[in-house]
Amino acid sequence: MKPVYRNKSGQYYLGKCEEVLLHKKLQDIQGKVNLILTSPPFPLNKKKRYGNMKGEIYLKWFTDLAPLFANLLADDGSIVIELGNAWEPKRPVQSLLPLQSLLGFVSHEKANLRLIQQFVCYNPSRLPSPAQWVTIEQIRAVDSYTNVWWMAKSDFPKADNSRPEVLRPYSKSMQRLLKSGKFNAGRRPSQHKISDSGFLNDRGGSIAHNFIELESLTPGCEPRLPNAFSMSNTSSNDFFSRICREKGIEAHPARMQVGLAKFFIEYLTNPDDLVLDPFGGSNTTGYAAALCGRRWLTIEEREDYVEQSRLRFEDPALRYKK
């Protein structure tokens, strides 16, 4: 139970999260984790080399994590979990397993959790899938998004949507409106009454939406990401991807986007808070936490992913933290 590596901001453990988190050496973090941010193995119906379970086995395993995670949370802490879709084997029909897993997790009687909000993370660059039904039979649309579920033990977990790092840049039309100081006030067809100064308060940006575009949804329009980091996971020019290629390392194939991790860290935690990722992979969460000045603890059961994750902390962007 020694971390495989540690640095100024965090530590990385090798093993199954269910075993590592129950070890006596980690009992001092019970009730002190401010954010559990993770992308666990998705409930897929086809075995992937990076590991996943299927059917009822997955459902019981995932549901049983709820009380374990809840006990780790601070009273105002949050759990944010990214879950993708699954399809029934050899059928053009979506599986209910992801939804059943979510419901089992959030309603576990020993966890006392509640669902705070759903986010949809849309990636227009995802390859057409499921390929059999999208590109071969041509009877289904591309499965191009994942759900991100925000849960907590309290109705009012720590959160601040006014932070500059969380706000979306104003659209060009809103910038023009603020500059001119004029807009069409009055009652709308929805019966909402807009005051003469209702839209003239410059807050530095607009409140983030729960629909997150990894790239622009509208041709010709710049994506208004909720922070300055590009959220696209298709970029081959980020530091981690470049150094993996240089060293002949095949990077983790299902990495969370750094921008997505950074958004929730900035939104739901304060500097020096503790962020946990129990399914760390290449440690996107730990890297994003370090960028944001938070402490991190990461767990992963595959040693090759733990080893490649070290490369993230050679990124010059973190130099000021060393």
C-alpha positions as CSV (number, residue, x, y, z in Angstrom):
1,M,0.0,0.0,0.0
2,K,2.6,2.5,-1.0
3,P,1.9,4.8,-3.9
4,V,3.6,3.9,-7.2
5,Y,4.5,7.5,-7.4
6,R,3.7,10.8,-5.8
7,N,4.5,14.5,-6.4
8,K,3.8,17.8,-4.6
9,S,0.1,17.7,-5.4
10,G,-0.9,14.0,-5.3
11,Q,-0.2,10.3,-5.3
12,Y,-1.1,7.3,-7.6
13,Y,-1.9,3.8,-6.2
14,L,-1.9,0.6,-8.2
15,G,-4.7,-1.9,-7.4
16,K,-8.5,-2.3,-7.5
17,C,-10.2,0.7,-6.0
18,E,-12.5,-1.4,-3.8
19,E,-9.4,-2.8,-2.1
20,V,-7.2,0.3,-2.0
21,L,-9.9,2.6,-0.6
22,L,-10.7,0.2,2.2
23,H,-7.1,-0.2,3.3
24,K,-6.3,1.1,6.8
25,K,-3.6,3.5,5.4
26,L,-6.3,5.5,3.5
27,Q,-8.9,5.7,6.3
28,D,-7.8,9.2,7.1
29,I,-9.5,10.5,3.8
30,Q,-12.9,9.2,4.9
31,G,-15.3,12.1,4.8
32,K,-12.6,14.4,3.4
33,V,-12.8,14.0,-0.4
34,N,-14.2,17.1,-2.0
35,L,-14.8,15.6,-5.5
36,I,-14.8,12.1,-6.9
37,L,-14.4,12.6,-10.7
38,T,-14.0,9.5,-12.8
39,S,-14.8,7.7,-16.0
40,P,-15.2,4.0,-15.0
41,P,-15.1,1.1,-17.4
42,F,-18.3,1.5,-19.4
43,P,-21.0,-1.3,-19.3
44,L,-20.2,-2.6,-22.8
45,N,-21.5,-5.8,-24.2
46,K,-18.2,-6.5,-26.1
47,K,-15.1,-7.1,-24.1
48,K,-12.4,-4.3,-24.5
49,R,-8.7,-4.7,-23.8
50,Y,-8.8,-1.9,-21.3
51,G,-11.2,-3.9,-19.1
52,N,-14.9,-3.9,-18.6
53,M,-17.6,-6.1,-17.1
54,K,-21.0,-7.1,-18.6
55,G,-24.6,-7.5,-17.7
56,E,-25.6,-8.3,-14.1
57,I,-22.0,-8.6,-13.0
58,Y,-21.4,-5.0,-14.0
59,L,-24.6,-3.8,-12.5
60,K,-23.9,-5.3,-9.0
61,W,-20.3,-4.2,-9.1
62,F,-21.1,-0.6,-10.0
63,T,-24.1,-0.3,-7.6
64,D,-22.0,-1.6,-4.7
65,L,-19.5,1.3,-5.2
66,A,-22.1,3.9,-4.1
67,P,-21.7,3.5,-0.3
68,L,-17.9,3.2,-0.6
69,F,-17.7,6.5,-2.5
70,A,-20.3,8.2,-0.4
71,N,-18.4,7.5,2.8
72,L,-15.3,9.2,1.3
73,L,-17.2,12.4,0.5
74,A,-17.1,15.6,2.5
75,D,-20.6,16.7,3.5
76,D,-20.6,19.3,0.6
77,G,-18.6,17.1,-1.8
78,S,-19.7,15.8,-5.2
79,I,-19.4,12.7,-7.3
80,V,-19.1,13.2,-11.1
81,I,-19.2,10.1,-13.3
82,E,-19.0,9.8,-17.0
83,L,-21.0,6.9,-18.5
84,G,-21.3,6.0,-22.2
85,N,-24.1,4.1,-23.9
86,A,-24.2,0.4,-24.5
87,W,-25.9,-1.7,-27.2
88,E,-27.5,-5.2,-27.0
89,P,-25.3,-7.9,-28.5
90,K,-26.0,-8.4,-32.2
91,R,-29.1,-6.2,-32.0
92,P,-29.7,-2.6,-33.2
93,V,-31.1,-1.8,-29.7
94,Q,-29.6,0.2,-26.9
95,S,-29.0,-1.6,-23.7
96,L,-30.7,-0.3,-20.5
97,L,-27.6,-1.3,-18.5
98,P,-26.1,2.2,-18.2
99,L,-29.4,3.7,-16.9
100,Q,-29.9,0.7,-14.6
101,S,-26.4,1.2,-13.2
102,L,-27.0,4.9,-12.6
103,L,-30.3,4.3,-10.9
104,G,-28.8,1.5,-8.7
105,F,-25.9,3.7,-7.8
106,V,-27.7,6.9,-6.9
107,S,-30.6,5.1,-5.1
108,H,-28.4,2.7,-3.0
109,E,-30.0,2.7,0.4
110,K,-26.7,2.9,2.2
111,A,-25.3,5.8,0.2
112,N,-27.8,8.6,0.8
113,L,-27.1,10.1,-2.6
114,R,-29.2,12.3,-4.9
115,L,-28.8,13.2,-8.6
116,I,-27.9,16.9,-8.8
117,Q,-27.7,17.4,-12.6
118,Q,-27.1,15.6,-15.9
119,F,-24.6,16.8,-18.4
120,V,-24.4,15.7,-22.0
121,C,-20.9,15.7,-23.5
122,Y,-21.1,15.8,-27.3
123,N,-18.2,14.9,-29.5
124,P,-18.8,15.3,-33.3
125,S,-15.5,13.7,-34.1
126,R,-16.3,10.3,-32.6
127,L,-16.1,7.4,-35.1
128,P,-19.4,6.1,-36.4
129,S,-20.6,3.5,-33.9
130,P,-22.1,1.0,-33.5
131,A,-20.4,0.3,-36.8
132,Q,-22.7,-2.7,-37.7
133,W,-25.8,-0.6,-37.6
134,V,-24.4,2.8,-38.6
135,T,-22.0,2.2,-41.5
136,I,-22.8,-1.3,-42.6
137,E,-26.6,-1.7,-42.3
138,Q,-27.1,2.1,-42.2
139,I,-30.1,2.0,-40.0
140,R,-28.9,3.9,-36.9
141,A,-27.5,7.4,-36.2
142,V,-23.9,7.9,-34.8
143,D,-23.7,7.4,-31.1
144,S,-21.8,10.7,-30.5
145,Y,-22.2,11.6,-26.8
146,T,-21.7,10.4,-23.3
147,N,-23.6,11.3,-20.2
148,V,-21.9,12.9,-17.2
149,W,-23.9,12.5,-13.9
150,W,-23.4,14.8,-11.0
151,M,-24.4,13.4,-7.6
152,A,-23.9,14.4,-3.9
153,K,-25.0,13.6,-0.4
154,S,-26.5,17.1,0.0
155,D,-29.0,19.1,-2.0
156,F,-26.5,21.9,-1.9
157,P,-23.0,20.6,-2.6
158,K,-20.2,23.1,-3.1
159,A,-20.5,24.7,-6.5
160,D,-19.9,28.2,-8.1
161,N,-20.9,28.8,-11.7
162,S,-19.7,32.4,-11.5
163,R,-16.0,31.6,-11.5
164,P,-14.1,33.0,-14.5
165,E,-12.7,29.6,-15.2
166,V,-16.2,28.1,-15.5
167,L,-18.0,30.9,-17.4
168,R,-18.4,30.6,-21.2
169,P,-17.1,33.4,-23.3
170,Y,-19.8,35.8,-24.4
171,S,-21.1,35.3,-28.0
172,K,-20.2,38.0,-30.5
173,S,-23.8,39.2,-30.4
174,M,-23.8,39.5,-26.6
175,Q,-20.5,41.4,-26.9
176,R,-22.1,43.8,-29.3
177,L,-25.1,44.2,-27.0
178,L,-22.9,45.1,-24.0
179,K,-21.0,47.6,-26.1
180,S,-24.1,49.3,-27.4
181,G,-26.0,49.2,-24.1
182,K,-29.3,48.7,-26.0
183,F,-31.6,45.7,-26.5
184,N,-35.2,44.8,-27.0
185,A,-36.7,44.9,-23.5
186,G,-40.3,44.1,-22.6
187,R,-42.5,41.1,-22.3
188,R,-41.6,38.0,-24.3
189,P,-44.1,35.5,-25.8
190,S,-43.2,33.2,-23.0
191,Q,-44.6,35.9,-20.6
192,H,-41.1,36.6,-19.2
193,K,-40.6,40.3,-18.7
194,I,-37.1,41.5,-19.6
195,S,-36.2,44.8,-17.8
196,D,-34.4,47.7,-19.5
197,S,-31.1,46.7,-17.8
198,G,-31.5,43.0,-17.5
199,F,-28.9,42.1,-20.0
200,L,-26.5,45.0,-19.5
201,N,-24.5,43.6,-16.5
202,D,-21.2,42.3,-17.8
203,R,-20.3,39.3,-15.6
204,G,-17.3,38.3,-17.6
205,G,-19.1,35.5,-19.5
206,S,-22.3,33.5,-19.6
207,I,-23.2,30.7,-17.3
208,A,-22.1,27.3,-18.6
209,H,-24.7,25.0,-20.1
210,N,-25.1,21.3,-19.2
211,F,-24.7,20.5,-22.9
212,I,-20.9,20.6,-23.5
213,E,-19.7,20.8,-27.1
214,L,-16.2,19.3,-27.6
215,E,-16.2,21.1,-31.0
216,S,-18.4,23.7,-32.6
217,L,-21.9,22.4,-33.2
218,T,-22.7,25.1,-35.8
219,P,-20.4,25.4,-38.9
220,G,-18.6,28.7,-38.9
221,C,-19.1,29.3,-35.2
222,E,-16.4,29.0,-32.6
223,P,-17.1,26.6,-29.8
224,R,-17.8,28.5,-26.6
225,L,-16.2,26.1,-24.2
226,P,-16.6,26.7,-20.5
227,N,-12.9,27.1,-20.0
228,A,-9.7,27.9,-22.0
229,F,-8.7,24.3,-22.5
230,S,-9.6,22.5,-25.7
231,M,-11.9,19.6,-24.9
232,S,-11.4,17.6,-28.0
233,N,-10.0,14.2,-27.4
234,T,-9.1,13.8,-31.1
235,S,-6.1,16.2,-31.0
236,S,-2.8,14.5,-31.6
237,N,-0.7,17.6,-30.6
238,D,-1.3,17.8,-26.9
239,F,1.8,17.1,-24.7
240,F,0.7,13.6,-23.5
241,S,-0.1,12.3,-27.0
242,R,3.2,13.6,-28.4
243,I,5.4,12.2,-25.7
244,C,3.6,8.8,-25.9
245,R,4.3,8.7,-29.6
246,E,8.0,9.7,-29.1
247,K,8.5,6.9,-26.6
248,G,6.5,4.3,-28.6
249,I,3.8,4.0,-26.0
250,E,0.2,3.2,-27.0
251,A,-1.8,5.7,-24.9
252,H,-4.9,4.7,-23.0
253,P,-7.7,4.4,-25.7
254,A,-10.5,5.8,-23.5
255,R,-9.1,9.0,-21.9
256,M,-11.3,11.6,-20.4
257,Q,-10.9,15.0,-21.9
258,V,-8.6,17.3,-19.9
259,G,-11.0,20.2,-20.4
260,L,-13.9,18.2,-19.1
261,A,-12.1,17.3,-16.0
262,K,-10.8,20.8,-15.4
263,F,-14.3,22.2,-15.8
264,F,-15.8,20.1,-13.0
265,I,-12.8,20.6,-10.8
266,E,-13.0,24.4,-11.1
267,Y,-16.8,24.4,-10.8
268,L,-17.1,22.1,-7.7
269,T,-13.9,22.6,-5.7
270,N,-11.7,25.2,-4.1
271,P,-7.9,25.4,-4.2
272,D,-6.2,22.7,-2.2
273,D,-9.3,20.6,-2.1
274,L,-8.9,16.8,-2.6
275,V,-10.0,15.2,-5.9
276,L,-10.2,11.4,-6.2
277,D,-10.3,9.3,-9.4
278,P,-10.7,5.6,-8.5
279,F,-10.4,4.5,-12.2
280,G,-7.4,6.7,-13.1
281,G,-6.1,5.3,-16.4
282,S,-3.6,7.8,-17.7
283,N,-4.5,10.2,-14.9
284,T,-6.3,13.0,-16.7
285,T,-8.0,13.8,-13.4
286,G,-4.8,14.1,-11.4
287,Y,-3.1,16.2,-14.1
288,A,-6.1,18.5,-14.3
289,A,-6.3,18.8,-10.5
290,A,-2.6,19.8,-10.5
291,L,-3.2,22.4,-13.1
292,C,-6.0,23.9,-10.9
293,G,-4.0,23.9,-7.7
294,R,-6.0,21.0,-6.1
295,R,-4.6,17.9,-4.4
296,W,-5.3,14.6,-6.1
297,L,-5.4,10.8,-5.3
298,T,-5.7,8.3,-8.2
299,I,-6.1,4.6,-8.3
300,E,-5.7,2.2,-11.3
301,E,-5.4,-1.6,-11.5
302,R,-3.5,-1.8,-14.7
303,E,0.2,-1.1,-14.2
304,D,0.9,-0.1,-17.8
305,Y,-1.6,2.8,-17.5
306,V,-0.1,3.9,-14.2
307,E,3.4,4.0,-15.8
308,Q,2.3,6.0,-18.8
309,S,0.5,8.4,-16.6
310,R,3.8,9.6,-15.2
311,L,4.5,11.3,-18.5
312,R,1.7,13.8,-17.8
313,F,3.7,15.4,-15.1
314,E,6.6,16.1,-17.4
315,D,4.4,18.7,-19.1
316,P,6.0,22.1,-19.0
317,A,2.5,23.5,-18.2
318,L,3.0,22.1,-14.7
319,R,6.5,23.4,-14.2
320,Y,5.4,26.2,-11.9
321,K,3.9,23.6,-9.6
322,K,7.1,21.7,-9.1
